[in-house]
Amino acid sequence: MFNSLAQLSDFLDFACRDTRPSALSQRELLARSLPLRFQAAAVLMPFDWQDGQAQAWLTRRSAQLRQHSGQIAFPGGKCDAEDGGSATATALRETEEELGIGQHNWQVIGQLRDCYLPSGFVVSPVVALRRAPLPWQPNPQEVAAVFAVPLSKVLAQQAYQARQVQYQEHDLTVYSLPFEEHDIWGATAGMLYHLAQTYPHWLASRQSVESRK
């Protein structure tokens, strides 16, 4: 799939720049049709390369939290005034608060298109590579567990399941990605599925470049 960290970085950069329709654009079309005022938020989508394998990191939210308790998520939260309107600043700050990894330990690649939530948030997914495998230090008040998913699993479109749910008389397609004992679904799965949809296009672009050499 990926032979090096450089290839992984190239793919993530491609995914951040890709504007083709995807799971995220489907969510946006529906959410914008609802009578909602969206509040800005951001998450960090953390990736790294260990033992020759690319992987994505996710958290299971603490059961103590009032919203989305126990769900699988990326670290992140609402944009604060101190972030200066920067989604990257929000994502890095929240990640340090939740997982204890300093902002200097991330190589930010870019952002995926915004993810709209029927709950009234518009979430900017900030894609980043972990520079060094420092130990996670999860805040137990916010994070119950941290775990990795091989990118080979994330990028396999056939691994996802589509669920149809009703929201204010609208049909909403919600994706899920079963992994071990975890049920990755909703916005988090939608962001990952965006990568899975992008992956064949990245492969085709690489093959096109190779054929011209």
PyMOL commands that set and color helices and strands:
alter all, ss='L'
color gray80, all
select helices_A, chain A and resi 5-17+23-32+81-83+87-99+103-105+151-154+157-159+186-211
alter helices_A, ss='H'
color red, helices_A
select strands_A, chain A and resi 39-50+53-61+72-73+76-78+106-111+115-117+121-130+143-150+161-167+170-179+182-185
alter strands_A, ss='S'
color yellow, strands_A
deselect
rebuild
show_as cartoon
